[in-house]
Amino acid sequence: MGKSVSVASEYLQGNMDEILLTVDDLNKRQYLGIKIIEAQEEERQRLARDIHDGPAQSMANIIVKTELCERLMDIDQVRAKSELENLKVIVKDTLKDVREIIFDLRPMSLDDLGLIPTLERYIYDFSEDTGIETSLKIIGTEYKLEPAIEVAIFRIIQESLNNISKHSRATNASVIIEFTRERLNLSIMDNGIGFDLEEVDKLHSRKTGGFGLMNIRERAELLEGKLQIKTSPDSGTKLNIYIPIIKEEIEQV
């Protein structure tokens, strides 16, 4: 398990050389290297697009508004005051966008507050943004895990909820986390349209992914975990993820 945590940590940090050294099989090493490169490039493209379409555009607008306010100060103070109020709204929205991008890159609250409070905040925001009523339930006594494992669990749940939002047409979803001494059990369920599992399995066999499930499976397997999918058309979807835990990976609170 120590090796899997090392792999997961390096994967999340983007250190591909260190990951590949820990993977024994040549074919697996080559395939994992390709997938990591693809994931890194996709994430960079998404981040560049988010910054360009959000904060970068807003900053350009702020400059224009600032120049307008400078010209209006001496000739129309009432309008200048109105423009300054609009400018304040733009700055607040830009700050919100920047914070969301930072949260997507690395939720700082994972370090400050821990996994469960971070998930509570994320699931609350997810429900507000998507209109999908989503709940979080904790079973067992919570314990703090190594940071790499906590990040992996957060990303698995984040990816799962993104899939629900994009593809499921669900109105309700739930996340259940069960803490046991031997393993961590995750269940993510929705009441959406479901899908044909055989078709998705064919996509996996061709190593082309499908509905983001490939990323979820790979994250789980890096932790020597297992993903089970229960779904069929018009019957919703349930993901069960089992991640083994050893005492050395449980941090003292």
C-alpha positions as CSV (number, residue, x, y, z in Angstrom):
1,M,0.0,0.0,0.0
2,G,2.9,2.3,0.6
3,K,3.8,2.1,-3.1
4,S,0.2,3.0,-4.1
5,V,0.2,6.1,-1.8
6,S,3.5,7.2,-3.3
7,V,2.0,6.8,-6.8
8,A,-1.1,8.6,-5.9
9,S,0.8,11.5,-4.3
10,E,3.1,11.9,-7.3
11,Y,0.1,11.6,-9.7
12,L,-1.7,14.4,-8.0
13,Q,1.5,16.5,-8.0
14,G,2.1,15.8,-11.7
15,N,5.5,14.3,-11.1
16,M,5.4,11.7,-13.9
17,D,9.0,10.5,-13.7
18,E,8.5,9.4,-10.0
19,I,5.2,7.7,-10.9
20,L,6.7,5.6,-13.7
21,L,9.6,4.4,-11.5
22,T,7.1,2.8,-9.1
23,V,5.2,1.0,-11.8
24,D,6.7,-2.4,-12.7
25,D,5.1,-3.6,-15.9
26,L,6.4,-1.9,-19.1
27,N,3.0,-1.7,-20.8
28,K,1.3,-0.4,-17.7
29,R,4.1,2.2,-17.3
30,Q,3.7,3.4,-20.9
31,Y,-0.1,3.5,-20.7
32,L,0.0,5.3,-17.3
33,G,2.5,7.8,-18.7
34,I,0.2,8.6,-21.7
35,K,-2.8,9.0,-19.5
36,I,-1.0,11.3,-17.1
37,I,0.2,13.5,-19.9
38,E,-3.3,13.6,-21.4
39,A,-4.7,14.5,-18.0
40,Q,-2.1,17.2,-17.4
41,E,-2.7,18.8,-20.8
42,E,-6.5,18.6,-20.4
43,E,-6.3,20.3,-17.0
44,R,-4.0,23.0,-18.3
45,Q,-6.3,23.7,-21.3
46,R,-9.3,23.9,-19.0
47,L,-7.5,26.2,-16.6
48,A,-6.3,28.4,-19.4
49,R,-9.8,28.6,-20.8
50,D,-11.3,29.4,-17.4
51,I,-8.8,32.2,-16.8
52,H,-9.2,33.6,-20.3
53,D,-13.0,33.6,-20.2
54,G,-13.3,34.6,-16.6
55,P,-10.7,36.7,-14.7
56,A,-8.8,37.9,-17.8
57,Q,-11.9,39.3,-19.4
58,S,-13.0,40.8,-16.2
59,M,-9.6,42.5,-15.6
60,A,-9.7,44.0,-19.1
61,N,-13.2,45.3,-18.3
62,I,-12.0,46.7,-14.9
63,I,-9.3,48.7,-16.8
64,V,-11.8,50.2,-19.2
65,K,-14.2,51.1,-16.3
66,T,-11.3,52.6,-14.3
67,E,-10.3,54.9,-17.2
68,L,-14.0,55.9,-17.7
69,C,-14.3,56.8,-14.0
70,E,-11.1,58.9,-14.2
71,R,-12.6,60.9,-17.1
72,L,-16.0,61.3,-15.4
73,M,-14.7,62.5,-12.0
74,D,-14.4,66.1,-13.2
75,I,-17.4,66.3,-15.5
76,D,-20.1,64.0,-14.0
77,Q,-19.6,62.9,-10.5
78,V,-23.0,61.2,-10.3
79,R,-22.3,59.0,-13.2
80,A,-18.7,58.4,-11.9
81,K,-20.2,57.2,-8.6
82,S,-22.5,54.8,-10.5
83,E,-19.6,53.5,-12.6
84,L,-17.6,52.9,-9.4
85,E,-20.4,50.9,-7.9
86,N,-20.5,48.8,-11.1
87,L,-16.7,48.4,-10.9
88,K,-17.0,47.1,-7.3
89,V,-19.5,44.4,-8.5
90,I,-17.1,43.4,-11.2
91,V,-14.2,43.1,-8.8
92,K,-16.2,41.0,-6.4
93,D,-17.3,38.7,-9.2
94,T,-13.7,38.4,-10.4
95,L,-12.4,37.6,-6.9
96,K,-15.1,34.9,-6.7
97,D,-14.0,33.4,-10.0
98,V,-10.3,33.4,-8.9
99,R,-11.2,31.6,-5.7
100,E,-13.2,29.0,-7.6
101,I,-10.2,28.3,-9.9
102,I,-7.9,28.0,-6.8
103,F,-10.4,25.7,-5.2
104,D,-10.5,23.5,-8.3
105,L,-6.7,23.3,-8.4
106,R,-6.2,22.5,-4.8
107,P,-8.8,23.0,-2.1
108,M,-6.9,24.8,0.7
109,S,-9.5,23.8,3.2
110,L,-8.3,20.2,2.9
111,D,-5.2,21.3,4.7
112,D,-6.9,23.7,7.0
113,L,-10.2,21.9,7.9
114,G,-9.9,18.4,6.6
115,L,-11.7,16.2,4.1
116,I,-15.3,16.2,5.5
117,P,-15.7,20.0,6.0
118,T,-14.3,20.5,2.5
119,L,-16.7,18.0,1.1
120,E,-19.6,19.6,3.0
121,R,-18.8,23.0,1.4
122,Y,-18.3,21.5,-2.0
123,I,-21.6,19.5,-2.0
124,Y,-23.5,22.5,-0.7
125,D,-22.1,24.7,-3.5
126,F,-22.8,21.8,-6.0
127,S,-26.4,21.7,-4.9
128,E,-26.8,25.4,-5.2
129,D,-25.2,25.7,-8.6
130,T,-26.8,22.7,-10.3
131,G,-30.2,22.5,-8.6
132,I,-29.5,18.8,-7.9
133,E,-30.4,18.1,-4.2
134,T,-27.3,16.4,-2.9
135,S,-26.6,15.0,0.6
136,L,-23.5,13.8,2.4
137,K,-23.7,11.1,5.1
138,I,-20.8,9.9,7.2
139,I,-20.8,6.4,8.8
140,G,-18.4,5.3,11.4
141,T,-15.8,7.3,13.3
142,E,-13.9,9.7,11.1
143,Y,-10.1,9.7,11.1
144,K,-7.6,11.8,9.3
145,L,-5.8,10.2,6.3
146,E,-2.6,11.1,4.6
147,P,-3.0,14.2,2.4
148,A,-2.5,12.2,-0.9
149,I,-5.4,9.9,0.0
150,E,-7.7,12.8,1.1
151,V,-7.0,14.6,-2.2
152,A,-7.7,11.4,-4.2
153,I,-11.0,10.8,-2.4
154,F,-12.0,14.5,-2.9
155,R,-11.2,14.2,-6.6
156,I,-13.2,11.0,-7.0
157,I,-16.3,12.5,-5.4
158,Q,-15.8,15.7,-7.4
159,E,-15.5,13.8,-10.7
160,S,-18.5,11.7,-9.8
161,L,-20.7,14.7,-9.1
162,N,-19.5,16.4,-12.3
163,N,-20.6,13.3,-14.2
164,I,-24.0,13.5,-12.5
165,S,-24.4,17.1,-13.4
166,K,-23.3,16.6,-17.0
167,H,-24.9,13.4,-18.0
168,S,-27.5,12.0,-15.6
169,R,-30.4,14.5,-15.6
170,A,-30.8,13.6,-11.9
171,T,-32.8,15.7,-9.4
172,N,-31.3,14.0,-6.3
173,A,-27.8,12.6,-5.5
174,S,-26.1,11.4,-2.3
175,V,-22.6,10.7,-1.1
176,I,-21.9,8.2,1.6
177,I,-18.5,7.8,3.3
178,E,-18.0,4.9,5.6
179,F,-14.9,4.8,7.8
180,T,-13.7,1.4,9.0
181,R,-10.3,0.3,10.3
182,E,-9.6,-1.7,7.3
183,R,-10.9,0.4,4.4
184,L,-12.8,3.5,3.3
185,N,-16.1,2.8,1.5
186,L,-17.5,5.5,-0.8
187,S,-21.0,5.4,-2.4
188,I,-22.2,8.0,-4.9
189,M,-25.8,7.6,-6.1
190,D,-28.2,9.5,-8.3
191,N,-31.8,9.1,-9.5
192,G,-30.9,10.0,-13.1
193,I,-31.3,8.2,-16.5
194,G,-28.5,5.8,-15.9
195,F,-26.6,4.2,-18.9
196,D,-25.7,1.0,-20.6
197,L,-22.8,-0.4,-18.5
198,E,-21.7,-2.8,-21.3
199,E,-21.2,0.2,-23.7
200,V,-19.1,2.0,-21.1
201,D,-17.1,-1.2,-20.5
202,K,-16.3,-1.3,-24.2
203,L,-15.0,2.2,-24.0
204,H,-12.8,1.2,-21.1
205,S,-11.4,-1.8,-22.9
206,R,-10.4,0.5,-25.8
207,K,-8.8,2.8,-23.2
208,T,-10.7,5.8,-24.4
209,G,-12.6,6.5,-21.2
210,G,-16.3,7.3,-20.9
211,F,-18.3,9.8,-18.8
212,G,-15.2,10.4,-16.6
213,L,-15.4,6.9,-15.1
214,M,-11.9,6.1,-16.4
215,N,-10.5,8.8,-14.2
216,I,-12.4,7.6,-11.2
217,R,-11.3,4.0,-11.8
218,E,-7.7,5.0,-12.2
219,R,-7.6,7.2,-9.1
220,A,-9.1,4.3,-7.1
221,E,-6.7,1.8,-8.5
222,L,-3.7,4.0,-7.7
223,L,-4.7,3.5,-4.1
224,E,-5.1,-0.2,-4.7
225,G,-8.9,0.3,-4.5
226,K,-11.8,-0.9,-6.5
227,L,-14.7,0.7,-8.4
228,Q,-18.0,-1.0,-8.8
229,I,-20.8,0.5,-11.0
230,K,-24.4,-0.4,-10.7
231,T,-26.6,1.1,-13.4
232,S,-28.9,0.6,-16.3
233,P,-31.0,2.9,-18.5
234,D,-33.7,4.8,-16.6
235,S,-32.7,3.3,-13.2
236,G,-30.1,5.8,-11.9
237,T,-26.5,5.1,-11.1
238,K,-24.6,3.9,-8.0
239,L,-20.8,4.0,-7.7
240,N,-19.1,2.0,-5.0
241,I,-15.4,2.7,-4.3
242,Y,-13.5,0.6,-1.8
243,I,-10.1,1.9,-0.7
244,P,-8.0,-0.2,1.7
245,I,-6.4,1.6,4.6
246,I,-3.5,0.6,6.8
247,K,-2.7,2.1,10.2
248,E,0.5,3.8,8.9
249,E,-1.7,5.9,6.6
250,I,-3.9,7.2,9.4
251,E,-2.6,10.4,10.8
252,Q,-2.9,11.1,14.5
253,V,-5.4,13.9,15.0
